[in-house]
Amino acid sequence: MAGETTLTIVGNLTADPEIRTIGTGATVANFTVASTPRVWNRQTNQYEDGQALFMRCSAWRDMADHIAQSLKKGVRVIVTGRLQQRSYQAQDGSNRTIVELQVDEIGPSLRYAVAAVARQSKSNGVRQGQSYSGGSTYGNPQQSGWQQAAPQPAANDPFGQPQQPQSPEQDPWASDQPAPPADGPDDPEF
């Protein structure tokens, strides 16, 4: 959306995500990501920790459930979202303002770990066995990216057609000798 401040942060979860259900029935996951920069100190010839940033994050609905099932304290994550400022009145009556990251995307960092991905079947219309082929529906808004089976190539797609066997003299990759250069130092036009 225009005018919003987006941010990507890489860091570790400081605690397990907290899941709440609000009055409308929507779930929200709240968690904090700690990002500490590492700086090279020339005097000591070693890395040192810089000032840590603790970013409070929130995710809603299905993403909140997926975060609760997938991420735990200490997991290194990559989070992208929009910075939002929110004001509220504390129990002591004072007004408070906080800045938090409204999560758009989140995933484990694979720099120092491995992860297994499993598609969740939820109430959003995605059924088991479906896959998302990605991309846009530009030019054909009736077609969605969700496919029941592998997409079939178009009839005029040369890469989707099965290869016809070629004779060795027609196949440029069949020869063990390199092809002569088209233009080179022996070429009179060079």
C-alpha positions in Angstrom: 0.0 0.0 0.0 1.2 3.5 -0.7 2.7 5.6 2.0 3.3 2.7 4.4 6.7 2.1 5.9 7.8 -1.5 5.1 10.6 -3.2 6.9 12.5 -6.5 6.7 14.2 -7.7 9.8 16.4 -10.8 10.4 16.8 -11.9 14.0 15.9 -14.5 16.6 12.6 -14.9 18.5 13.0 -13.9 22.1 10.1 -16.1 23.3 7.5 -18.5 21.9 4.8 -16.7 20.0 1.8 -15.7 22.1 -1.6 -16.6 20.5 -4.8 -14.8 21.4 -8.3 -14.9 20.0 -10.1 -11.6 19.9 -13.9 -11.0 20.2 -14.5 -11.4 16.5 -12.9 -14.9 16.5 -9.8 -13.9 14.7 -6.5 -15.1 16.1 -3.4 -13.0 16.5 0.2 -14.0 17.2 2.4 -11.6 19.1 6.2 -12.1 19.3 9.4 -10.1 19.5 12.4 -10.5 17.1 15.8 -9.5 18.4 18.2 -8.3 15.7 21.8 -7.7 16.8 24.3 -6.4 14.3 27.8 -7.8 14.3 30.6 -5.3 13.8 34.3 -6.0 13.1 36.6 -4.3 15.6 40.0 -3.5 14.1 41.8 -3.1 17.4 40.8 -6.5 18.7 40.6 -8.3 15.3 37.2 -9.9 16.2 33.5 -9.4 15.7 31.6 -7.6 18.5 27.8 -7.3 19.0 26.3 -3.9 18.3 23.2 -2.4 19.8 20.3 -4.9 19.7 16.9 -4.0 18.1 13.9 -5.6 19.7 11.0 -5.4 17.3 7.5 -6.3 18.5 5.6 -8.1 15.7 2.0 -9.2 15.2 0.4 -11.6 12.7 -3.3 -12.4 12.2 -5.6 -15.3 11.3 -4.1 -18.3 9.5 -0.6 -16.9 9.6 -0.9 -16.6 13.4 -1.8 -20.3 13.6 1.1 -21.2 11.3 3.6 -19.2 13.3 2.5 -20.8 16.5 2.9 -24.3 15.0 6.2 -23.6 13.3 8.3 -21.1 15.3 9.7 -21.3 18.8 12.0 -19.3 21.0 15.5 -18.8 19.6 14.6 -19.6 16.0 16.2 -17.3 13.5 13.6 -15.7 11.2 13.2 -13.3 8.3 10.2 -11.0 8.8 8.7 -8.5 6.3 5.9 -6.2 7.2 4.6 -2.7 7.7 5.5 -0.5 10.7 2.4 0.7 12.5 2.0 3.0 15.4 -0.8 2.2 17.9 -2.0 4.0 21.0 -3.8 2.5 24.0 -4.6 3.3 27.6 -2.8 1.2 30.2 -4.4 -0.2 33.3 -3.0 2.6 35.4 -4.8 5.1 33.1 -1.8 6.5 31.3 -1.8 6.8 27.5 0.9 4.8 25.7 2.0 4.5 22.1 3.9 1.6 20.6 5.4 0.9 17.2 5.1 -2.7 16.0 5.6 -4.6 12.8 2.4 -5.9 11.2 3.7 -9.1 9.6 3.1 -9.7 5.9 5.6 -12.6 5.4 7.7 -14.6 7.8 9.9 -17.6 7.5 12.8 -19.4 9.1 16.3 -18.3 8.1 18.1 -21.1 6.3 21.6 -19.6 6.9 22.3 -21.8 9.9 19.4 -24.3 9.8 17.2 -26.5 7.6 13.4 -26.5 7.5 10.7 -28.7 6.1 7.7 -27.0 4.5 4.2 -28.5 4.7 1.2 -27.0 3.1 -1.7 -26.4 5.5 -5.3 -27.1 4.4 -7.4 -24.4 5.9 -10.7 -22.7 5.5 -9.3 -20.4 2.8 -10.3 -22.7 0.0 -7.0 -24.6 -0.4 -7.5 -28.3 -0.3 -5.0 -31.0 0.2 -3.3 -31.9 -3.1 -3.6 -28.4 -4.6 -0.6 -26.3 -5.5 0.0 -22.7 -6.3 1.8 -22.1 -9.6 2.4 -18.5 -8.8 2.4 -15.6 -11.1 -0.2 -13.2 -12.2 -3.6 -13.7 -13.8 -3.0 -10.7 -16.0 -4.8 -11.1 -19.3 -7.0 -13.9 -17.9 -8.6 -12.9 -14.7 -10.9 -16.0 -14.6 -7.8 -18.2 -14.2 -6.4 -18.4 -10.7 -2.9 -19.5 -9.8 -4.2 -22.5 -7.9 -3.9 -25.7 -10.0 -5.4 -29.1 -9.3 -2.8 -30.8 -11.4 0.4 -29.8 -13.2 -0.3 -27.1 -15.7 -0.3 -28.3 -19.3 1.9 -26.3 -21.8 0.2 -24.3 -24.5 0.0 -25.8 -28.0 2.3 -23.1 -29.4 4.9 -23.4 -26.7 8.1 -24.9 -28.2 9.5 -25.8 -24.8 6.4 -27.7 -23.8 6.5 -30.0 -26.8 8.3 -33.4 -26.6 11.6 -33.4 -28.4 11.8 -35.2 -31.7 14.9 -37.3 -32.0 17.6 -35.7 -34.1 20.3 -37.4 -36.2 23.8 -36.8 -34.8 24.7 -34.5 -37.7 21.8 -32.3 -36.9 22.5 -32.2 -33.1 25.1 -29.5 -32.4 25.8 -31.0 -28.9 26.6 -34.5 -30.3 30.1 -33.6 -31.5 33.1 -34.0 -29.2 35.1 -31.3 -31.1 34.4 -27.6 -30.4 32.7 -25.7 -33.2 34.8 -23.2 -35.0 34.3 -19.6 -34.0 32.0 -17.6 -36.2 34.1 -14.4 -35.9 37.6 -14.6 -34.6 41.1 -13.3 -35.2 41.5 -15.3 -38.5 38.3 -13.8 -39.9 39.2 -11.1 -42.5 36.4 -8.8 -41.3 37.9 -8.7 -37.8 
